[in-house]
Amino acid sequence: MARPGFFGGTDPVNFFVDPYQYATCAPLLNYPDRPFPAEARYRPEVAAAMPTLSDGGCTYRFRVRSGFRFSPPSGAPVTAAAFRRAFERLLHPTRARGTGGHMGDVVGARAYQAGRAKRIAGVIARGNRLTIRLREPSTTLPARLAGGVFCAVPQNTPIKVAGVEQIPTAGPYYFASYAPKRRLVLRRNPNYGGTRPARFRAIDVDLDVTEAAAEAAVLTGRADYATAPPAGRLAALDRRYGADSAAARTGHQRYFSGPTPNLQFFVFNKRRPLFARRSARLAASAALDRAAIAASMPYPSIVGAPGRATDQFVPYGLPGFRDVAVHPLGGADPATLERLSGGRARRAVLYTCNYPPCLQQGRVARRNLAAIGIDLEVKAFSFAEHFKRLGTSGEPWDLGYFGWIPGYADGMDYISSFFAPSVSGMSLLGSVPDAALERRIRAATRLDDASRARAIARIDADLARSAAAVPVATTATTDFFSDRIGCQVHQPIYGISLGALCVRR
């Protein structure tokens, strides 16, 4: 397998949501190796059953199944302490401020993060019993625990800011060897106690390869699988090997692309005059050509495909998504824009990153906003400088680019993280507190999964219609296989399921 670009390491606490995390992780609850819509329904994996609730929904109790053991060379049984350690590593005070913010409602989490306690008071492990206590009721905890950072890890696993390499894991595969920026080898975990697939004995990954070299390796038979082929080659690969190709009609599709839950959007600085007005935000949101912005989104070595245009905060496929089509994805018609513009010439400043796709998105936004009389100045910075400036009080920006990788696969993460600081402990940059909206979000956190999804869908639609911010696209994956590989399953939360892959018969 050839994997170009950045790889964040093998420590689950530092993982992005990716196929390697999915292949090696064993959480209490997990998502099946199946495509939409089954992928959005978590189910017990290391947990023996769904948790029992008490104390009005503030206390969750899990029983850990027997039969799970850590990969070689450990072989130790997985107990409740393995999950307590995952909490401790995620929330440890040596990690970046705000890390693990979606677990801020666990009793004792804030004291532990601040260094005032040696343990998280609300996470209690005794044998195969794990108890988690929350400060207030929330039905989102199971979805949060199904995220990959809550992989079981041995209870003596060290805590290091940069991560610890080759930690024994309890999933279908484990990291048998890792040479940073060079090579990664996954092997089937002989101690895995679950039912998820692991059809290949080993998966050998070349990390020292370019996008072009990865594609060439598959075409010449030197590799079976390449992620992120060159952006300029995607259309040709799709025509020849994609879902609508002649190859696919004979059962030999080799190129796959699917959405991810990573959201790209623009935020308004409502503390400055221009976008403090709802009418100006609506006009800007309607003017943006989301399809053109999505088409400019191939980030080499990070995501390979043009994004999926959207005008909503909850991505396609996640609980809480319901398509309401608030704005035309190609931008509103001239008559609508003229009506919304107000007929006044104005100036605005966009802060964005200095990466080529960000600059292209800025050019699209500048062209679009000119149609409603806004002269947009684009100011680009390094990623670190960009987000530092967005978070600095008094910085003179009106529109800011933002990207969001979810903490857990539920629409609530997007809504509460952006618009409910009292729930998430976070706030959307440039936002103004909205007490009524926070009450709606807080009420939704107490509903069962199906009711919460419906409530989030209604809130999502209202936010899109009010132009609280401007969601424009979700990212997408690209995967290219040799002809001998089959059984591809695109799991929309994690991407291609490595364990499900097989050799064609």
C-alpha positions in Angstrom: 0.0 0.0 0.0 1.2 3.5 -0.8 0.2 6.4 1.4 1.6 9.8 0.5 1.7 12.8 2.8 1.3 13.5 6.5 0.8 10.6 8.9 0.2 11.6 12.5 1.7 8.6 14.2 0.3 5.5 15.9 -0.8 6.8 19.3 -4.6 6.7 19.4 -4.7 9.9 21.5 -3.2 11.9 18.6 -5.2 10.2 15.8 -7.1 11.9 13.1 -10.2 10.1 12.1 -8.7 7.7 9.6 -8.7 4.0 8.4 -5.6 3.1 10.6 -7.4 4.2 13.7 -10.4 2.2 12.7 -8.4 -0.9 11.9 -6.4 -1.0 15.2 -8.8 0.5 17.7 -11.1 -1.4 20.1 -13.5 1.1 21.8 -16.4 0.3 24.1 -18.8 1.1 21.2 -18.0 1.2 17.5 -19.4 1.5 14.1 -19.8 -1.5 11.7 -17.7 -2.1 8.6 -20.6 -1.1 6.4 -21.6 1.9 4.2 -24.3 4.5 4.9 -26.7 4.3 6.6 -25.6 1.5 8.9 -22.3 3.3 9.7 -24.0 5.9 11.7 -25.4 3.4 14.2 -22.8 2.6 16.9 -23.0 -0.8 18.7 -21.2 -2.6 21.5 -17.7 -3.9 20.7 -15.6 -4.2 23.9 -18.7 -3.3 25.9 -20.8 -6.4 26.6 -24.0 -4.4 26.0 -25.2 -0.8 25.8 -24.7 1.0 29.1 -27.2 1.2 31.9 -28.2 4.7 33.1 -29.1 6.0 36.5 -29.1 9.3 38.5 -31.5 10.9 35.9 -29.1 10.2 33.0 -25.9 11.4 34.8 -24.3 8.0 35.5 -23.4 5.5 32.8 -22.3 1.9 33.7 -20.5 -0.4 31.2 -19.5 -4.0 31.5 -16.3 -4.9 29.6 -16.5 -8.2 27.7 -14.1 -11.0 28.4 -12.1 -12.3 25.4 -10.3 -9.1 24.4 -6.6 -9.0 24.8 -3.9 -6.6 23.7 -1.8 -7.3 20.7 1.7 -8.7 20.9 4.0 -8.4 22.7 1.5 -7.6 25.5 -1.3 -10.1 25.4 -2.8 -8.6 28.6 -6.6 -8.8 29.0 -8.6 -5.6 28.3 -10.3 -4.4 31.5 -12.2 -1.3 32.5 -8.8 0.3 33.5 -7.8 0.3 29.9 -10.6 2.8 29.2 -10.0 4.9 32.3 -6.4 5.3 31.0 -7.7 6.5 27.6 -9.6 9.2 29.5 -6.5 10.2 31.5 -4.3 10.4 28.5 -6.8 12.5 26.5 -7.5 15.0 29.3 -4.0 15.1 30.8 -2.9 18.7 31.7 0.3 18.3 29.6 -1.8 18.2 26.5 -2.9 21.3 24.6 -5.5 23.5 26.2 -9.0 22.6 25.0 -8.0 19.0 24.0 -10.8 16.6 25.0 -13.2 19.5 25.3 -16.1 17.3 24.3 -15.6 15.4 27.6 -15.7 18.5 29.8 -19.0 17.5 31.4 -17.4 14.4 33.1 -17.3 14.9 36.8 -13.7 15.9 37.8 -12.5 16.4 34.2 -11.8 20.1 34.6 -10.0 19.6 37.9 -7.8 16.9 36.3 -7.1 19.0 33.2 -6.0 21.9 35.5 -3.6 19.6 37.4 -5.6 19.9 40.7 -6.4 16.1 40.8 -4.5 12.9 40.1 -7.5 11.1 38.9 -10.7 12.0 37.0 -13.3 11.6 39.8 -16.1 10.7 37.4 -14.3 7.8 35.7 -14.2 4.7 37.9 -12.8 1.3 36.9 -13.2 -1.8 38.9 -12.4 -5.1 37.2 -14.7 -5.3 34.2 -17.0 -2.5 35.3 -16.6 1.0 34.1 -18.7 3.9 35.6 -18.8 7.3 34.1 -20.5 10.2 35.9 -21.6 13.4 34.2 -22.2 16.8 35.8 -25.6 17.0 34.1 -27.7 14.5 32.0 -26.5 13.9 28.4 -27.5 11.2 26.0 -24.5 12.0 23.7 -21.9 10.1 25.8 -22.2 6.8 23.9 -21.5 8.6 20.6 -18.6 10.4 22.2 -17.1 7.1 23.4 -17.4 5.6 20.0 -14.7 8.0 18.8 -11.3 6.5 18.1 -9.4 8.4 20.8 -11.2 6.1 23.3 -9.3 3.0 22.2 -8.5 0.6 24.9 -4.8 1.0 25.9 -2.8 -0.8 28.6 -3.3 0.9 31.9 0.5 1.6 32.2 0.7 3.4 28.9 2.8 6.6 29.3 1.5 10.1 28.6 3.6 12.2 26.3 2.6 15.3 24.3 4.1 14.0 21.1 2.5 10.6 21.6 3.9 7.1 22.3 4.6 4.9 19.3 3.5 1.3 18.9 1.2 1.0 21.9 -0.4 -2.4 22.1 -3.9 -2.2 20.7 -6.9 -4.5 21.0 -8.5 -4.0 17.5 -8.5 -6.3 14.5 -5.0 -5.1 13.6 -2.0 -3.7 15.5 1.0 -1.6 14.5 3.8 -4.2 14.2 6.4 -1.7 13.1 6.6 2.0 12.4 9.5 4.1 10.9 8.2 7.7 10.8 7.9 9.1 7.3 9.1 5.8 5.8 7.2 2.6 6.5 4.3 1.3 8.6 3.3 -2.4 9.0 -0.1 -3.5 10.4 -0.5 -7.2 11.3 -3.6 -9.1 12.2 -4.1 -9.1 16.0 -4.2 -12.8 17.1 -5.7 -11.6 20.4 -8.7 -9.7 19.0 -11.9 -10.9 20.6 -14.5 -9.2 18.4 -16.2 -10.0 15.1 -14.9 -7.2 12.8 -13.1 -8.4 9.7 -9.3 -8.7 9.2 -8.8 -10.6 6.0 -5.2 -9.8 5.3 -2.5 -11.2 7.6 -0.4 -8.0 7.1 -0.7 -4.6 5.5 2.6 -3.0 4.5 2.4 0.8 4.0 5.0 2.9 2.1 4.9 6.4 3.7 7.8 7.8 1.7 6.0 8.3 -1.6 4.5 11.1 -3.6 0.9 11.2 -4.9 2.2 10.5 -8.5 4.5 7.7 -7.4 1.6 6.1 -5.4 -0.7 6.1 -8.4 2.2 4.7 -10.7 2.9 1.9 -8.2 -0.7 0.7 -8.4 -0.8 1.0 -12.2 2.4 -1.0 -12.6 1.4 -3.6 -10.0 4.0 -2.7 -7.4 1.3 -1.7 -4.9 -2.3 -2.9 -4.4 -3.7 0.3 -2.9 -2.9 4.1 -3.1 -4.6 6.8 -1.2 -4.8 10.4 -2.5 -3.7 10.1 -6.1 -2.8 13.5 -7.8 -5.7 15.9 -7.9 -5.2 16.4 -11.6 -5.6 12.7 -12.2 -8.9 12.2 -10.3 -11.3 12.9 -13.2 -9.4 10.4 -15.5 -9.3 7.7 -12.8 -13.0 8.2 -12.1 -13.9 7.9 -15.8 -11.8 4.7 -16.3 -12.2 3.0 -12.9 -14.9 4.8 -10.9 -18.5 4.0 -9.9 -20.0 4.7 -13.4 -17.2 3.2 -15.5 -17.2 0.2 -17.7 -14.9 -1.5 -15.2 -17.5 -1.0 -12.5 -20.2 -2.5 -14.6 -18.2 -5.7 -14.8 -17.5 -5.8 -11.1 -14.0 -4.3 -11.3 -14.4 -0.8 -9.9 -10.9 0.3 -8.7 -11.3 4.1 -7.9 -13.5 5.1 -5.0 -14.3 8.5 -3.5 -16.6 9.2 -0.6 -17.5 12.0 1.8 -15.9 12.5 5.2 -17.4 14.3 8.2 -14.8 17.1 8.1 -16.5 20.4 7.5 -15.1 23.5 5.8 -16.9 26.8 6.5 -16.5 30.6 6.9 -17.3 32.3 10.1 -18.7 35.9 10.4 -17.2 38.3 12.9 -20.5 39.6 14.4 -18.5 41.9 16.6 -17.8 44.2 13.7 -20.5 46.3 12.0 -20.8 44.6 8.6 -21.9 41.1 9.6 -23.5 42.1 12.8 -26.6 42.5 10.6 -28.5 39.3 9.7 -29.4 40.8 6.3 -25.7 41.2 5.4 -24.9 37.6 6.5 -27.8 36.2 4.5 -26.7 38.1 1.4 -23.1 36.8 1.8 -24.3 33.2 2.4 -26.5 33.3 -0.6 -23.8 34.7 -2.9 -21.1 32.1 -2.2 -20.7 29.5 -5.0 -20.2 26.5 -2.7 -19.8 24.1 -5.7 -16.8 26.2 -6.9 -15.3 26.4 -3.5 -15.7 22.6 -3.0 -14.1 22.0 -6.4 -11.0 23.9 -5.2 -10.6 21.8 -2.1 -8.1 19.0 -3.0 -5.4 19.4 -0.3 -2.4 17.4 -1.6 -1.4 14.7 0.9 -4.4 15.4 3.2 -7.5 14.9 1.2 -7.5 13.9 -2.4 -10.9 14.8 -3.9 -12.9 17.9 -4.5 -15.3 18.3 -1.6 -19.0 17.8 -1.3 -20.8 21.2 -1.4 -23.2 21.9 1.5 -25.1 24.7 3.0 -25.6 23.0 6.4 -23.5 22.3 9.4 -24.3 18.6 10.0 -22.5 16.6 7.2 -24.3 14.1 5.0 -24.7 10.7 6.6 -24.4 11.7 10.3 -27.2 11.5 12.8 -28.9 14.9 12.6 -28.5 15.4 8.9 -31.6 16.3 6.9 -31.2 18.0 3.6 -33.2 21.3 3.6 -31.6 23.1 0.6 -31.4 26.6 2.1 -29.3 28.1 -0.7 -28.5 27.0 -4.3 -25.0 25.4 -4.0 -23.9 27.3 -7.1 -24.9 30.7 -5.6 -28.2 32.5 -5.8 -29.5 34.1 -9.0 -28.7 37.7 -9.8 -32.3 39.0 -9.0 -32.1 37.4 -5.5 -28.6 38.8 -4.9 -29.7 42.3 -6.0 -32.6 42.1 -3.6 -30.4 41.0 -0.7 -27.5 43.3 -1.3 -29.1 46.5 -0.2 -27.5 48.5 -3.0 -24.5 49.8 -0.9 -20.8 49.4 -1.6 -19.0 48.0 1.4 -15.5 46.6 2.2 -14.7 43.4 4.1 -11.6 41.5 5.1 -11.2 37.7 4.9 -8.6 35.9 7.0 -7.6 32.5 5.6 -4.6 30.2 5.4 -1.8 30.6 2.8 -2.2 27.1 1.5 -3.1 27.1 -2.3 -6.7 25.7 -1.9 -7.3 28.4 0.8 -6.1 31.1 -1.6 -8.3 29.7 -4.4 -11.3 29.7 -2.1 -10.5 33.3 -1.2 -10.6 34.2 -4.9 -13.9 32.5 -5.4 -15.3 34.3 -2.3 -14.0 37.7 -3.5 -15.6 37.2 -6.9 -18.9 36.1 -5.4 -19.2 38.8 -2.8 -18.5 41.5 -5.4 -22.0 40.6 -6.8 -23.6 42.0 -3.6 -21.4 45.1 -3.5 -18.7 43.8 -1.0 -15.1 44.5 -1.9 -13.4 41.6 -0.2 -9.7 41.9 0.8 -8.1 38.5 1.2 -5.3 38.2 3.9 -3.5 34.9 4.1 -1.4 33.5 6.9 0.2 30.3 8.0 -2.2 27.9 9.7 -0.9 28.7 13.2 -0.9 32.4 12.6 -4.3 32.3 10.9 -6.1 30.7 13.9 -4.2 32.8 16.4 -5.4 36.0 14.7 -8.9 34.8 14.4 -8.9 34.2 18.2 -7.4 37.6 19.1 -9.8 40.2 20.3 -9.9 43.3 18.1 -8.3 41.7 15.0 -9.9 43.5 12.0 -11.4 40.6 10.1 -15.0 40.2 8.9 -15.0 36.7 7.4 -12.7 33.9 8.5 -12.0 30.4 7.0 -12.4 27.5 9.3 -12.2 23.7 9.2 -13.6 21.2 11.7 -12.6 17.6 12.3 -15.3 16.2 14.6 -14.6 15.0 18.1 -17.4 12.4 17.6 -19.7 11.2 14.8 -22.9 12.9 15.8 -24.6 16.1 14.6 -24.5 17.4 18.1 -20.7 17.8 18.0 -21.0 20.3 15.2 -23.9 22.3 16.7 -22.8 22.4 20.3 -19.1 23.0 19.5 -19.9 26.0 17.3 -22.9 27.6 19.0 -23.2 26.4 22.7 -20.1 27.3 24.8 -21.9 26.3 28.0 -22.3 22.8 26.6 -19.1 22.2 24.8 -16.7 24.5 26.6 -15.8 26.0 23.2 -17.1 29.0 21.2 -17.1 29.8 17.5 -14.7 32.6 16.8 -16.3 36.0 16.4 -19.7 34.7 17.6 -22.0 36.5 20.0 -23.7 34.4 22.7 -27.3 33.3 22.0 -29.0 32.2 25.2 -32.1 30.9 23.5 -30.1 28.8 21.1 -28.0 27.3 23.9 -31.2 26.3 25.7 -32.4 24.4 22.6 -29.1 22.7 22.2 -28.9 21.8 25.9 -32.4 20.3 25.8 -31.4 18.2 22.7 -28.5 16.7 24.6 -31.0 15.0 26.9 -33.0 13.3 24.2 -32.6 9.7 23.0 -30.7 9.1 19.8 -33.6 9.3 17.4 -35.2 12.3 19.1 -31.9 14.1 19.4 -31.2 13.6 15.7 -34.6 15.2 14.8 -34.0 18.1 17.1 -30.5 18.7 15.8 -31.8 18.6 12.2 -34.3 21.4 13.1 -31.6 23.5 14.8 -29.3 22.9 11.8 -31.9 24.1 9.4 -32.6 27.2 11.5 -28.9 28.1 11.8 -28.5 27.7 8.0 -31.5 29.9 7.3 -30.2 32.6 9.7 -26.7 32.5 8.3 -25.1 32.0 11.7 -22.0 31.1 9.7 -21.4 29.8 6.2 -20.8 26.0 5.8 -19.5 25.4 2.3 -18.3 21.8 1.9 -17.2 18.6 3.5 -13.9 16.9 2.4 -13.8 13.7 0.5 -11.4 10.7 0.2 -9.9 9.1 -2.9 -8.7 5.5 -3.1 -7.2 3.7 -6.0 -6.7 -0.1 -6.1 -5.1 -2.7 -8.2 -7.4 -5.1 -10.1 -6.8 -8.0 -7.6 -8.3 -6.1 -4.6 -12.0 -6.3 -3.9 -14.5 -6.0 -1.0 -14.1 -2.2 -0.7 -16.3 -0.7 1.9 -16.3 3.1 2.4 -17.2 3.7 6.0 -18.1 7.4 5.9 -16.8 8.2 9.3 -13.4 6.6 8.8 -13.0 6.0 5.0 -12.1 2.6 3.5 -12.2 -0.3 5.9 -8.8 -1.9 5.7 -10.0 -5.1 7.4 -12.8 -5.6 4.9 -10.5 -5.6 1.9 -10.0 -9.0 0.1 -8.4 -10.6 -2.9 -10.8 -10.9 -5.8 -11.7 -14.5 -6.7 
